[in-house]
Amino acid sequence: MTDAFIIDDADLRNLLIQARTIAVIGASTNTFRDSNMIMQYLIKHGYEVIPVNPKYETVLERKCYPTLKSIGRQIDIADVFRRSEFMDETARDAVDAKARTLWMQLGIKNQEAARLAAESGLKVVMNRCIMVEHRRLVK
């Protein structure tokens, strides 16, 4: 696999502008965790943010779901804060949930998960921070 799944700046900008619903997989109630800080940022910028983590009932006063598929409605971006070795399972969940985009946060790389998602029709962003990209391309 090459960098075929890395979307260029124009595609990233369009993706971020068109997205309305972002599920944050690996959401945390800990305000010092990146997932929590980025959820707050995304909410502040008008996205509907849905936390996903089987450990919690709520995160940032929002109902938290155990899986993407359990959300039961369209997800524009599945933003993942899980270690790379768990990405195969997460990619399958994103495919099953019919998410439009699988976004692996900065430091998360899994070529097999990226291939699975892309072959199932999802856009794939890997090893990029959604907040950094939003600040750079949209804000």
Contacts in CASP RR format, 6 or more apart in sequence:
PFRMAT RR
TARGET T0000
AUTHOR 0000-0000-0000
METHOD contacts of the structure
MODEL  1
MTDAFIIDDADLRNLLIQARTIAVIGASTNTFRDSNMIMQYLIKHGYEVI
PVNPKYETVLERKCYPTLKSIGRQIDIADVFRRSEFMDETARDAVDAKAR
TLWMQLGIKNQEAARLAAESGLKVVMNRCIMVEHRRLVK
1 111 0 8 1.000
1 114 0 8 1.000
1 115 0 8 1.000
4 118 0 8 1.000
5 114 0 8 1.000
5 118 0 8 1.000
5 124 0 8 1.000
5 125 0 8 1.000
5 126 0 8 1.000
6 125 0 8 1.000
6 126 0 8 1.000
7 15 0 8 1.000
7 123 0 8 1.000
7 124 0 8 1.000
7 125 0 8 1.000
9 137 0 8 1.000
11 123 0 8 1.000
12 125 0 8 1.000
12 128 0 8 1.000
12 133 0 8 1.000
12 137 0 8 1.000
13 137 0 8 1.000
13 138 0 8 1.000
15 77 0 8 1.000
15 101 0 8 1.000
15 123 0 8 1.000
15 125 0 8 1.000
16 130 0 8 1.000
16 133 0 8 1.000
16 134 0 8 1.000
16 137 0 8 1.000
16 138 0 8 1.000
17 138 0 8 1.000
18 76 0 8 1.000
19 47 0 8 1.000
19 76 0 8 1.000
19 77 0 8 1.000
19 100 0 8 1.000
19 101 0 8 1.000
20 47 0 8 1.000
20 48 0 8 1.000
20 76 0 8 1.000
21 47 0 8 1.000
21 48 0 8 1.000
21 50 0 8 1.000
21 73 0 8 1.000
21 74 0 8 1.000
21 75 0 8 1.000
21 76 0 8 1.000
21 77 0 8 1.000
22 42 0 8 1.000
22 47 0 8 1.000
22 48 0 8 1.000
22 49 0 8 1.000
22 50 0 8 1.000
22 75 0 8 1.000
22 76 0 8 1.000
22 77 0 8 1.000
22 78 0 8 1.000
22 79 0 8 1.000
22 130 0 8 1.000
23 49 0 8 1.000
23 50 0 8 1.000
23 51 0 8 1.000
23 52 0 8 1.000
23 65 0 8 1.000
23 68 0 8 1.000
23 71 0 8 1.000
23 75 0 8 1.000
23 77 0 8 1.000
23 78 0 8 1.000
23 79 0 8 1.000
23 99 0 8 1.000
24 35 0 8 1.000
24 38 0 8 1.000
24 39 0 8 1.000
24 42 0 8 1.000
24 49 0 8 1.000
24 50 0 8 1.000
24 51 0 8 1.000
24 52 0 8 1.000
24 79 0 8 1.000
24 81 0 8 1.000
25 52 0 8 1.000
25 53 0 8 1.000
25 68 0 8 1.000
25 78 0 8 1.000
25 79 0 8 1.000
25 80 0 8 1.000
25 81 0 8 1.000
25 82 0 8 1.000
25 90 0 8 1.000
25 93 0 8 1.000
26 35 0 8 1.000
26 51 0 8 1.000
26 52 0 8 1.000
26 53 0 8 1.000
26 80 0 8 1.000
26 81 0 8 1.000
26 82 0 8 1.000
27 35 0 8 1.000
27 36 0 8 1.000
27 39 0 8 1.000
27 51 0 8 1.000
27 52 0 8 1.000
27 53 0 8 1.000
27 56 0 8 1.000
27 59 0 8 1.000
27 64 0 8 1.000
27 81 0 8 1.000
28 35 0 8 1.000
28 36 0 8 1.000
28 53 0 8 1.000
28 56 0 8 1.000
28 59 0 8 1.000
28 81 0 8 1.000
29 36 0 8 1.000
29 56 0 8 1.000
29 59 0 8 1.000
29 60 0 8 1.000
30 36 0 8 1.000
31 37 0 8 1.000
33 81 0 8 1.000
34 81 0 8 1.000
34 105 0 8 1.000
35 81 0 8 1.000
36 59 0 8 1.000
36 60 0 8 1.000
37 131 0 8 1.000
38 79 0 8 1.000
38 81 0 8 1.000
38 105 0 8 1.000
38 129 0 8 1.000
38 130 0 8 1.000
38 131 0 8 1.000
39 49 0 8 1.000
39 51 0 8 1.000
39 59 0 8 1.000
39 60 0 8 1.000
40 60 0 8 1.000
41 131 0 8 1.000
41 134 0 8 1.000
42 49 0 8 1.000
42 79 0 8 1.000
42 130 0 8 1.000
42 131 0 8 1.000
42 134 0 8 1.000
43 49 0 8 1.000
43 60 0 8 1.000
45 134 0 8 1.000
45 138 0 8 1.000
45 139 0 8 1.000
49 60 0 8 1.000
49 62 0 8 1.000
50 62 0 8 1.000
50 63 0 8 1.000
50 65 0 8 1.000
50 71 0 8 1.000
50 75 0 8 1.000
51 58 0 8 1.000
51 59 0 8 1.000
51 60 0 8 1.000
51 62 0 8 1.000
51 63 0 8 1.000
51 64 0 8 1.000
51 65 0 8 1.000
52 64 0 8 1.000
52 65 0 8 1.000
52 66 0 8 1.000
52 67 0 8 1.000
52 68 0 8 1.000
52 71 0 8 1.000
53 59 0 8 1.000
53 64 0 8 1.000
53 66 0 8 1.000
54 66 0 8 1.000
54 67 0 8 1.000
56 64 0 8 1.000
57 63 0 8 1.000
57 64 0 8 1.000
58 64 0 8 1.000
65 71 0 8 1.000
67 93 0 8 1.000
67 97 0 8 1.000
68 75 0 8 1.000
68 78 0 8 1.000
68 90 0 8 1.000
68 93 0 8 1.000
68 94 0 8 1.000
68 96 0 8 1.000
68 97 0 8 1.000
68 99 0 8 1.000
69 93 0 8 1.000
69 96 0 8 1.000
69 97 0 8 1.000
71 97 0 8 1.000
72 97 0 8 1.000
74 98 0 8 1.000
74 100 0 8 1.000
75 94 0 8 1.000
75 97 0 8 1.000
75 98 0 8 1.000
75 99 0 8 1.000
75 100 0 8 1.000
76 99 0 8 1.000
76 100 0 8 1.000
76 101 0 8 1.000
77 99 0 8 1.000
77 100 0 8 1.000
77 101 0 8 1.000
77 103 0 8 1.000
77 130 0 8 1.000
78 90 0 8 1.000
78 93 0 8 1.000
78 94 0 8 1.000
78 97 0 8 1.000
78 99 0 8 1.000
78 101 0 8 1.000
78 102 0 8 1.000
78 103 0 8 1.000
79 103 0 8 1.000
79 105 0 8 1.000
79 130 0 8 1.000
80 87 0 8 1.000
80 90 0 8 1.000
80 102 0 8 1.000
80 103 0 8 1.000
80 104 0 8 1.000
80 105 0 8 1.000
80 108 0 8 1.000
81 105 0 8 1.000
81 108 0 8 1.000
82 90 0 8 1.000
82 108 0 8 1.000
83 108 0 8 1.000
84 104 0 8 1.000
84 107 0 8 1.000
84 108 0 8 1.000
84 109 0 8 1.000
84 110 0 8 1.000
85 110 0 8 1.000
87 104 0 8 1.000
87 108 0 8 1.000
87 110 0 8 1.000
87 112 0 8 1.000
87 113 0 8 1.000
88 110 0 8 1.000
88 112 0 8 1.000
88 113 0 8 1.000
88 116 0 8 1.000
90 102 0 8 1.000
90 113 0 8 1.000
91 102 0 8 1.000
91 110 0 8 1.000
91 113 0 8 1.000
91 114 0 8 1.000
91 116 0 8 1.000
91 117 0 8 1.000
92 116 0 8 1.000
94 102 0 8 1.000
94 117 0 8 1.000
94 122 0 8 1.000
95 116 0 8 1.000
95 117 0 8 1.000
95 120 0 8 1.000
95 122 0 8 1.000
99 122 0 8 1.000
100 122 0 8 1.000
100 123 0 8 1.000
101 122 0 8 1.000
101 123 0 8 1.000
101 124 0 8 1.000
101 125 0 8 1.000
102 113 0 8 1.000
102 114 0 8 1.000
102 117 0 8 1.000
102 122 0 8 1.000
102 123 0 8 1.000
102 124 0 8 1.000
102 125 0 8 1.000
103 124 0 8 1.000
103 125 0 8 1.000
103 128 0 8 1.000
103 130 0 8 1.000
104 110 0 8 1.000
104 113 0 8 1.000
104 114 0 8 1.000
104 124 0 8 1.000
104 125 0 8 1.000
104 126 0 8 1.000
104 127 0 8 1.000
104 128 0 8 1.000
105 127 0 8 1.000
105 128 0 8 1.000
105 129 0 8 1.000
105 130 0 8 1.000
106 127 0 8 1.000
106 128 0 8 1.000
106 129 0 8 1.000
106 132 0 8 1.000
107 127 0 8 1.000
108 126 0 8 1.000
108 127 0 8 1.000
109 126 0 8 1.000
109 127 0 8 1.000
110 126 0 8 1.000
114 124 0 8 1.000
114 126 0 8 1.000
117 124 0 8 1.000
118 124 0 8 1.000
125 133 0 8 1.000
END
